[in-house]
């Protein structure tokens, strides 16, 4: 199945899905409410057979050109049987972002969903153990949000010091011979 036929097959399941060109590839932007049924169909339909979840991630859309401020979640699926891939995305509101968990379909998603929850605050409904993965349970906020204010101290340990700043790495020195 070529890329156009694949996108058309997915759009038959979710007619409101929009194919978006991004760089050399494309992805399908779907409503968050459609994720649960769509992902089950992508995995189980014989013509699609997306048995592998290759990646699941999230990112903050704040300040991105042409995007409403919000949080994006993306899934990259592959069908080893048919040798095709598809990228699915949802855009969620900044306040209380939520989407269905796919951990029951692809168990590896459980870890990735916990990471996205921890760092961006996305709630994955139906997740069997949604809790922080990288940060302590009492950490406040979600550090990958662009409006996140890094704490000055945590449990009495100071982070930022007076005058502390992050400097750009030094410029590379030219190689001998001008190359």
N, C-alpha and C positions, 0 to 999 in steps of 0.2 A: 504494500500500500504506500503510495507516494505521500509527501507531506500535505498536499492539498486535500487528498481523500481522507487522510487521518484527521485533519482539523475538521472536515465536514462531518465525519462520523461522530466526533465529540460534540460538535454543535447540534447534531440531531438529538442528543441527550439533553443538552442545555442550550436551547435556542437563543437565550440572551447572552451566551458567551461571545466574546469579541476577539477575533484574531488580531494581534498587534505585532507589527514588525519592529524588531529591536536589534540594531546592528546587523550581523549576518544571519540571525535567526528570528524565530517567531515564538510567541507564546499565546496562550488563551487566557484572557481575563474573564473570570467567572464570578457570579455573586456568591458571597459566603454561604448563603442558605443552600446552595446547590452542591457544595463540596461533598457532603456525606453520600448522597446517591450517585454522584458522578464518579467518585473514586472507586466505589464498589463495582460499578459497571466497567470502568477502565481496567480493573483487575480481572473481572470474571467473564467478560464477553469474549468469545472465541476469536473474533476478528481483531480485537484490540490486544488482549492478553498481556497487560502491563504487570508482569510478575515482580518486577524489581523497582523499588523506590531508590533512586540513585542519590538524591539529596532533598533536603527540606531545610529551608532557611527563612529568615525574615529580615526586613530592613525598614528604616524610617524614611518616609517620603517627604518629610518636612524640608521645604526649600528646593525640592527637585523641580526643574522646569516642566511645566505642563501637567503636573500631578497635584491633586488635592492633598493637603496635609493629612497624613494618616500613616498606618503601618501596613506594609505589604508582606504577604507570606507566599512563598513559591515552592512548588514541588516539581522535581524532574524525574520522570518515569521512563522506564525502558522495557521493551518486550524482547527478551532473548529469542523467543520463538519466531517472531516476525521481523526482528532487527529494525524496529522503529522506536523513536523516542518522542516524548511530548513534554512541554513545560506548561504548567498550570499556575496561575496566580490569582490571588484575591487582594483587594484593597479594603482595609478595615478602618473604622474610625479611630482616632487617637484615644478618645475616651472609651474605656471598656472594650478593647478589641477582642473579638471572640470568633472562633471558627471550629468546626467539628474536628475531632482527633481522627487520624488515620492509623493509629497504633494497632488497632485490632486487625487491620488489613496487612500492614507491613510492620512487624514488631520493631524494627530499627527506628521507626518514626518516634517511638516513645522517648528515646534519648534526645533526638533533635527537637522535638516539641518542648521538652523540659528546658533545653538551652534557649529557645526562642521565648519561652515564657519568662525565664530568668532575666534575660538581657533586654527584652523589648516589652514584656508585660502582656503578651497575647495569651488569652485563656483558650485552651483546647478542650472543648466540652467532650466528655466521655473518656478522657485520658485516665488510665488506671492509677496513676501516681503522680499527679501534676504538682511538683514542688521544685524549689530551686535546685539547680544542678551545680553551678559554679560558685555562687555566692552564698554566704551564711543565711540561714532562714530569717534572721532579724534585719537583714540589709534592707534599706529603704530605697525604693525607686528601681529604675531599669537603665543601666549604664549605656546601652547602645541607642537610646533615644537622643536625638540631637539637642533637645532642650534639657537634658539631664544636668543637674548641678552636682558635681562631685563633692562628697562630704569633706569638710576640713579635718575631721577626726572620726575614727570609728573605735568604739569601746576604749576611749581614752588615749588612743594612739594617733598622734598628729600625722596628717598626710602632707598637706601643703605647708610650706614654711615661708616666712617673710621673704619676698623677693624671688621665690622659686618660679621658674618658667621652663617651658620645654623649648629647646633651641632646635633649629633645623640642622641636619647632619652637615658636616663640613663638605665643601665642594671637592670633587675628585681632582686629583693632581693630574696634569697632562702627562702622557707617557712619552718617554724619550723617542725621538724620531718623528713626532707629530702624529702618531697613529693612536 
